[in-house]
Amino acid sequence: MEESVSGFKVRGNWGDVVEHGERITRALQDAGVDSDAFEEWDEWRPKSHERLGEDVSEKTAVQASVSEGEGEKAGKDPDEDLQTAGERLSESYERVEEGDSNGAVERWSESLGYVARAADSASRRALRRVENTVYQRVMTQLAPYYFDNELVSANIQKSTRGEDEVSFIFEVNINDDELKTEVSDRLSEYDDEVTRWHVHTRKETETAEAAEGVEPPESEDRSRSTTN
C-alpha cells in the first residue's frame, strides 16, 4: 500500500483491491465511525464476487445520480402532483366566486407549488436516465470508477500490463484529516499484527436452501482478519 496526501493507494489484482477496501472499512469501524456516509461507502466498495465493469459501474452510476426532489421523497409521481395542482386551481376559482380572495390566493399558490414540484420530479428523472446511459456507456471508458461523499473519496482504474496481465489501481482518501490520521495508524497496526487477512466472500446458499428446505443464514459483509 502507498500512502500520500491524496489517500491510500494499492496496485494489484482484484483480490488486492477487495482487501484494501475491507481494511479501510475495518479501520473506520474501529475508529467508531457509524453513519449513513459510512453505509454508503460500505455498499459501494468492491466485493470479491463483483465485477468492475458491471457491479461497480452500476453502483457508481447510482451514487453519482441526481438526488431525489421533494416530490420523489414524498412518493408522488409528476402526474399525481399535476392532478393535485388542477384540484387546487379549481378550489381557487371557487373561492373567488365566494368572495374569499385570501383563500383563492392560497389555493392558487398551492397549485403553482404542485406544478413546480411535478416539473422538478420529471426533470430529475430525465436527467438520471441520461446520466446512467452516458456514465455507464461513455464515462467509464474515459474516467475511473469513483465514489465520493463527505466521509470517503475513492476511485478505481484498470491497468493492463503486457497482453494478458490485468491489474487495478485503487485509491481511497478519508476526507477528514484527523480521521484520516487515525485510519492510517490502524492500517499500520493491521500490517504489524495481522499476518493473514481473510477476504470476505459471499456464501453460496441457494443450493443448500433448495436441498434442505431451510432459509439461508443472513451474512454480514464485514471485514475479517486473523492473527497467526
C-alpha positions in Angstrom: 0.0 0.0 0.0 1.2 3.5 -0.8 0.2 6.4 1.4 0.2 10.1 0.3 -1.7 13.3 0.8 -4.2 12.1 -1.8 -5.0 8.9 0.1 -4.2 5.2 0.5 -3.4 3.5 -2.8 -2.9 -0.1 -3.7 -1.9 -1.7 -7.0 -2.6 -5.3 -7.7 -5.2 -7.9 -8.7 -8.9 -7.8 -7.8 -8.3 -9.6 -4.5 -5.8 -6.9 -3.5 -8.5 -4.2 -4.4 -11.1 -6.0 -2.3 -8.8 -6.5 0.6 -7.8 -2.8 0.5 -11.4 -1.8 0.7 -12.1 -4.2 3.6 -9.1 -2.9 5.6 -10.1 0.7 5.3 -13.7 -0.2 6.2 -12.5 -2.1 9.2 -10.3 0.8 10.2 -13.2 3.2 10.0 -15.3 0.8 12.1 -12.5 0.5 14.7 -12.4 4.3 14.8 -16.0 4.4 15.8 -17.5 5.6 12.5 -21.1 4.8 12.2 -23.1 7.0 9.8 -25.1 7.0 6.6 -22.0 8.1 4.8 -20.2 5.0 6.1 -23.0 2.7 5.0 -22.9 4.3 1.5 -19.2 3.6 1.3 -19.6 0.1 2.7 -22.2 -0.6 0.0 -20.1 0.8 -2.9 -16.7 -0.7 -2.0 -15.7 -3.5 -4.3 -16.6 -7.0 -3.2 -14.9 -10.3 -4.1 -17.9 -11.6 -6.1 -18.4 -8.4 -8.1 -17.0 -7.2 -11.5 -15.6 -3.8 -12.1 -17.4 -3.2 -15.5 -20.8 -4.4 -14.2 -21.4 -4.2 -10.5 -19.0 -1.3 -9.6 -20.0 0.6 -12.7 -23.7 0.3 -11.8 -23.1 1.3 -8.2 -21.0 4.3 -9.3 -23.8 5.5 -11.6 -26.3 5.2 -8.8 -24.3 7.2 -6.3 -23.4 9.8 -8.8 -27.0 10.3 -9.9 -29.1 13.4 -9.3 -30.6 13.2 -5.8 -34.4 12.9 -5.2 -36.5 16.1 -5.2 -39.3 16.9 -2.7 -42.0 15.2 -4.8 -40.0 12.0 -5.1 -39.2 12.0 -1.4 -42.9 12.3 -0.8 -43.5 9.3 -3.1 -45.5 11.3 -5.7 -45.4 10.9 -9.4 -45.4 14.1 -11.6 -48.9 13.1 -12.9 -50.2 13.0 -9.3 -48.8 16.4 -8.5 -50.3 17.8 -11.7 -53.7 16.4 -10.8 -53.5 17.9 -7.3 -52.5 21.2 -8.9 -55.6 21.1 -11.0 -57.7 20.5 -8.0 -56.2 23.4 -6.1 -56.8 25.6 -9.1 -60.5 24.7 -9.2 -60.7 25.4 -5.5 -59.1 28.8 -6.1 -61.8 29.7 -8.7 -64.5 28.6 -6.2 -63.0 30.8 -3.5 -63.1 33.7 -6.0 -66.8 33.2 -6.6 -67.4 33.0 -2.9 -65.6 36.3 -2.4 -62.8 34.7 -0.4 -59.9 36.4 -2.0 -57.3 35.2 0.6 -58.4 31.6 0.2 -58.3 32.0 -3.6 -54.7 33.3 -3.5 -53.7 30.5 -1.1 -55.1 27.8 -3.3 -53.6 29.4 -6.4 -50.2 29.4 -4.7 -50.5 25.8 -3.7 -51.4 24.9 -7.3 -48.3 26.6 -8.6 -46.2 24.7 -6.0 -47.5 21.3 -7.2 -46.9 22.3 -10.8 -43.3 23.2 -9.9 -42.8 20.0 -8.0 -44.1 17.9 -10.8 -41.7 19.6 -13.3 -38.8 19.1 -10.9 -39.6 15.4 -10.5 -39.9 14.9 -14.2 -36.7 16.8 -14.9 -34.7 14.8 -12.3 -35.9 11.5 -13.7 -35.0 12.5 -17.2 -31.5 13.6 -16.1 -31.0 10.3 -14.3 -31.8 8.4 -17.4 -29.3 10.4 -19.4 -26.7 10.2 -16.6 -26.9 6.4 -16.3 -26.7 5.9 -20.0 -23.9 8.3 -20.6 -22.0 7.3 -17.5 -22.1 3.6 -17.9 -21.6 3.6 -21.7 -19.2 6.5 -22.1 -17.6 7.9 -18.9 -16.4 4.6 -17.5 -14.4 4.2 -20.7 -12.7 7.6 -20.1 -12.5 8.1 -16.3 -12.0 5.8 -13.3 -14.9 4.3 -11.3 -15.3 6.6 -8.4 -17.1 7.2 -5.1 -17.5 10.5 -3.2 -19.3 11.6 -0.1 -18.4 13.6 3.0 -16.6 10.6 4.5 -14.7 8.9 1.7 -13.4 9.7 -1.8 -12.2 6.8 -3.9 -11.5 5.7 -7.4 -10.5 2.5 -9.3 -8.6 2.3 -12.5 -8.0 -0.7 -14.6 -4.4 -1.1 -15.7 -3.1 -3.6 -18.3 0.5 -4.8 -18.2 1.5 -6.7 -21.2 -1.0 -8.6 -23.3 -2.6 -10.8 -20.6 -1.8 -9.3 -17.2 -4.6 -7.1 -15.8 -4.2 -5.2 -12.6 -6.0 -2.4 -10.8 -5.2 0.8 -9.0 -7.5 1.6 -6.1 -7.1 4.8 -4.2 -9.1 5.8 -1.2 -9.0 9.1 0.7 -10.6 9.9 4.1 -11.9 13.5 3.8 -11.5 14.4 7.4 -7.7 14.9 8.2 -8.0 13.9 11.9 -9.9 10.7 11.0 -7.5 10.0 8.1 -4.6 10.0 10.6 -6.4 7.6 12.8 -7.2 5.3 9.9 -3.6 5.5 8.8 -2.4 4.4 12.3 -4.9 1.5 12.3 -3.8 0.3 8.9 -0.3 0.2 10.1 -1.4 -1.8 13.1 -3.1 -4.3 10.8 0.2 -4.7 8.8 2.1 -5.3 12.0 -0.4 -7.6 13.8 -2.5 -9.3 11.1 -0.4 -11.9 9.2 -3.2 -13.2 7.1 -6.3 -11.3 6.0 -9.3 -13.3 5.1 -11.2 -11.6 2.3 -14.9 -11.9 2.9 -16.7 -13.9 0.2 -20.4 -14.3 -0.3 -21.6 -17.7 0.7 -23.4 -19.8 -1.9 -26.6 -20.8 0.0 -29.1 -21.3 -2.8 -28.2 -25.0 -3.4 -28.3 -25.8 0.3 -31.6 -24.0 0.8 -33.2 -25.9 -2.1 -31.9 -29.3 -0.9 -32.6 -28.9 2.8 -35.7 -26.7 2.6 -34.3 -24.1 5.0 -33.8 -20.4 4.9 -30.2 -19.3 4.3 -28.5 -17.5 7.2 -28.1 -13.8 6.9 -24.4 -12.9 6.3 -22.8 -9.6 7.1 -20.4 -8.2 4.6 -17.8 -7.1 7.0 -14.0 -7.3 7.0 -12.4 -10.2 8.8 -8.9 -10.8 9.9 -6.9 -13.2 12.0 -3.6 -13.2 13.6 -1.3 -16.2 13.3 
